[in-house]
Amino acid sequence: MGRVAPGLLSSWRLEADGRTWIATLRDDALFSDGTPVTSADVRASWAHGATGSELRQDVSRLVQSIVPIDDRSFSISLHSHRLDVPYALAHPDLAIAKFVPGSRWPLGTRTSRIAPDGAAPRTAAAPALTLARDNLPPIRFVSAFGDARDPLDQGIDLLLTRDPVALDYAATLPQFHSVPLAWQRVHVLLTPGRARSSPSLSEDARQVLARDAVRGEARGARGPFWWEGLTDCAVTSSAARNQSSPTSRIVYDASDRAARELSERFVGLARASDPAATVFLDALLPDRRRRTYERATGLTGEALLQARRLGNDAGYVVALDNRPVDPCRELQALVDSARWLDPQTIVPLVETRMHAIVRRGRSGVTAEWDGGLVVVGPNGPR
């Protein structure tokens, strides 16, 4: 719910440098097979490669170094400077897991565990896995493709979706009810060389964009935004990029449907000439004489990373966490992926969220502050 609470650690204290923490594991911190969690396990879980000499890239965004002191305690240096508690340790990228011989899945630090493949048939059409946990019936997770209404007719107990057709269909089925989750993602526009004096979209314009451009539940992005006013962050970026002749494409993550829909709408607006389009274009393309959107291009993987890194395109539609655990570090990671970015020129667009369609009487489900779900079993275990 947005408050830090102990997890695997029983205590932590800040050293005099204001950045290094001495952390102590709980005496009863265990992996799901009952073996103790040690400081060496924490270090190995965050390490990259067989030698474990370097931290993984996703970990190194948050953690500068970790040094085991003994089996139960370790010294950890974080990039962010916080005087109250080490917020970065709550980031999901720092979850502790251990790989064991003969298992495709790592062991976590709760009683949950992935069942053997034989208990959860996998097909190309619907990859699935089964999660077993003490005091709870096994839970089978299926990645469903095609019409989002089909799983509702196939005996599922919980469906996560943004599809408005599936939500409307579920509303007609008395055995289901819908739980709206938090507004978890905010889509923004990043433009190389954008001036700080350029106008931004008004709240009314963002709401029109959410209503007309995005399929599924969306609303205009609502401030204040977490990347604004971070006065205690030491975020470093490069000088603004001088684009003499940017490409005429707007780039988005091909796996993000809302980003695609926004990008395609911007291309349509750039081709329009009516006064309504001008309201948007004045904010999206204030320098239209040398920059425009002629096509929307979806990229993935290294191609997407490289495009953002180079900053040779007219613009980029990017999805950010609406409530990051560590805003300073999240902003630095964004700038690291696009060194040309001036954080003060980020243009907020729309927010999106999922719904959980839940079968009545089968699953107790509540939504958490950050958009996660808590599934409560028949006797109360979570």
N, C-alpha and C positions, 0 to 999 in steps of 0.2 A: 504493500500500500504506500510505497514511497519512503518508508522508514527503514533504516539499516538495523538488522537483527543478527545475532550469531548464527552461523551455519556450521561449518566444520571446525571453526576456531572457537576456543574457549576464552581467549583474551588477545589483545593487541595493544601495543604502546608505541608512541612516536618518539624517535630519537631526536637529539638536539638539532640535527640538520634540517628538520621539518619535512623530510621526504622519505626517510627510511623507517620502516615499521618492523618491530619484533613481534612475530605472530606465533601463537601456541595452539596446537591442535587439541581438540577434545580427547580425553582418555578413551571415550567410546566411539571415536570416529572410525567407521568400518566401511569396507567395500561390500557390495551385495553378496559376496561369497563368505563374508564373515572375517576376512583377514583385515588387520589394522591398516589404517592410512598413515603413512609416515611422511616426514618432510622430504625424503628422497622421492617418494611417489609424486608429491606435488611438483617437484622440480622436473621429474621425468614426464609428467603429464603435459607440461608446458613446453617441453623441449622439442627441437626439430631434428629428425634424422636419428640414426642408430647410435651415434656417439653422444647425443644430448648436450653438445657443447654450446649450442645456440638456441635461443628461444624462437618459437614459431612466430611467423609474421603477425598473425592476429593477436598473439599474446604480447609481442614487443610493442604494439601500439599503446598498451596499458602499463606494462611492467618493464622497468629498466634492467633489473637484475634480481636474482633470488639465490641465497646462499644458505643451505641447511646448517643449523647449529648443532642439533642433536636429532634423535628420532622424532621428537614431538614439536620442535620449534625451528624457526628459520627467520632469516633477515631478508626483507624484501624492499626494494626501492621502486617507487612508482613515479611515472612521469608527471602526474598531476600533483599539485601542492594543496593539500587540504589539512586543516588543523584539527578537525573534529574526529572523523573516522575515515578509514580507507575505502571510499565509495567504489573505487575501481574493482575491488575484489568481488563485488556483486554482479559484475558483468558476466553474461552467459559464456563468453569466450574463455573465461577462466575456470569453468567447471572442471572438476577433477575426475579423471577416468584412468583405467589401467587395462591394457591389453594383456590377455592371457593366451597361452598356447592352445590351439584347437578350437578357438572361438572367433567368429567373424566380428563379433560385437564386443566393445570394451565393457568393463565392469564400472558401474557408477557407485556413488557413495550413499545411495538409499537402498531399500530392500528391493526396488524394482530391478528387473533384469529382462533381457531379450530372450525369448524362448528359442530353442533350436529351429533351424529352417523348416524342418519337417512339420512343426506345429503351425506354420504359417505359410501355405503355398504361395509362391510368387509367380505371377504371370506378367507378360509384357503389357497387357491391358490394364492391370490393377496391381502394381507392386504392393506388398503388404508385409507387416511384421507384427508379432504378438508380444506384448509386454506383460510379464508375470510379476506379481508382487504379493508379499505376505498380507493376508487379511482382505485381499481384494480379488474378485474374479479376474481371469486374464482379460486383457484389453487388446483387441486386434485393430491395428491402424491400416487403412487402405488409401492409397492415392488414386482417386477416381478421375477418369477422363470422360469427355463427351458431355451429354446432357446432365446437369447437376441435379435434376429431379429424379433420375433413375435410382440413386442410392436410397432415396426415401421409400421407394417401393420394394427394396431388397433387404429389409430387415435391419438396417443400421440403427444405432441408438443416438449417434451424434454426428452432425455434419457441419463443417466450417466452410462458409461460402460468402461471397459478395454478390452472387448472381441474383438479380432481382426476380427473375422468373422462378428460380427455386424457392426464394423467400415467399413469393406470392402463392406458389403451390403449397408450401408447408402450412400457410395460414388457413388453407381449406381442409387440412387433415387434423382431426381432433386429437390424434395420438401424439402430436408434436407441439412444442412451443418454442419460440425464438428468443434467444438471449443476445442483445446487442453488446458487443465488446467495446473497449476503449477506442478512441480515434488514435490509431497506433502509428500511422504513416502520414507524413506531410510531403507532398511533391513540390519541388521548387525548380526554378529556372536559373541556370548558371550561364553567364555570357562573358566570354573573354573580352577584356578591354572596355567593359561597361563602366560608364562614369557614375560616381556616387550621386551626382546631381540628377541622374535620369529618373523620371517618374516611376512610381510603382503602381501596381494594380490596386484599385480601391476595394474595400470589402464587398461592395455590391457587385463589382466586376468579377471578383473571385467566386462569388456565389453563383453568378450566371455561368461561369466556366464550369463549375461543379455540376450544375443542373443540366447543361446542354452538351458538354463534351465527354463526361465520364459515365460509363455504364456501370451500374451498381451504386451502392450507397456512398455518397460523397457530399462534402460541404466545403464552402469556401474557407481557406485557411484563416484561422483566427489568432491574432496576436494577443499578448506579446509572444515573440518567438524566442526559443532558447538560445539561438546564436547571436541575439542582440543583447547588448549591455553586459557582456562577459568581461568586465573590467579587470578581473584578477587572473585572466588567462594570458599566458605568454605564447601566443600563436605566431609562428613565423611563416611568412609567405614571400614569394618573389615579387619583383616589380610587375605592374600591370602589363599584360601582353599587348603589343601594338600590332593589330591585325590589319595589314594593308589590303589584303584580298582573302578574307575567310571563305571557306567553302559554303555553299548555299544550302547545306543540310542541317537539320536539327537531329541530334542523336539521343537515343533512349535505350534502356535495358530491354532487350527483346522479350525477356520473361515477365515483364511488368506491363499488364494490360492497360492499367490506368495511365502509365507514362506514354504508351503508344497512342492512346486515344487523345491525350493532351497534345502530343507532338503533331498528330495528323490534323487536329483542329487549328493549330498555329499555322500550318501550311495552308489550310483553307482560308484563314483570315488574311494571310499575306497576299493571296490572290484576289481578295475582295477589294472593292473600292467604295463601299457604302459607309456612311458616318458611324454606324454601329461598330464596324470592324476597326475604324480609326481609333476608337476609345481603347481597344486592346493593343493595337499596334504601337501607339504612342508609348506604352509601357514596355511591351515585349521587344520592339524594334525601334528604339528612339533614333538610331542612325540608319534609317532605311536606304539612304542613298548608296551605302557601300555594303550593306548586310541585308540578307533576306532569307526566307525559308522557302525553298523550292521543293524539298522532299524531306520526308521523315525516314530515318534509318535506324533500325533496331540492331544492336550488336550485343554480343555476350563474351564472357571470358576475357582473354588477353586482348582481343580486338577492342573491346569496350574500354578496358583500362588504358590501353595505349591512346585511344582517341581522346579521352579526358586528359591524359597526361600532356599530350601535345597541344591541345587547345586550338586546333586549326579550324574548328567548325563554327557555325553561326551561333549555336546554343546547345545546351544539354539539359534534358529533363531528368531530374534525379529524385529518388525517394529517400527521405531521412526518417529516423526514429523521431516520433513526436515528443517523447520523454526519455532522452538518453540517460543512462546511469551516471556518466561523467561527461557533462556538456563540453568542458574545456578540451578533453582528450578527443571527443567526437568531432569537434570543430577542427582540431589539428589533423586528424585522420582525413577529413574532407579536403583540407588544404594540401596535405601531402599527396593526395591523388590528383590534384589539379593545382600545381604550384602557381599558376597565373591568377588564381581566384582571389579577389578582394571580398572578404566575408560581408562587408557592408553593402555589397551590390547583389546579394542573393535575393531573388524575387519569389516570395511565397505564392503558391498557386491554390492547391486544394488539399484537403485531408480525406483519408479513406479509412474504413474500418470493416471488420468481418462481423458476421453473425454466427452464433452457435445455435443450430436447430437441434433440439434435444427431445428424445422420446420421453413422454410423461411416465413417471413411476419407475424408470430404469436407471437414470443417471442423475445424481445431484451435481449440478454444475454452477459455479459462481465465477464471475469475471473479476480479475485482479486489476490493480491500478495501472499496470503497464500493458494491459491487453491480453495477458496470459489467462489460462483456464485452470481452475481447481476442480478436480473430479473427486467427489466424496462417495465412498462405498456405502453399502447397506448398514454397516455398523459404525460409520463415522470416520474411518481412516481416510486420509487424503493421499 
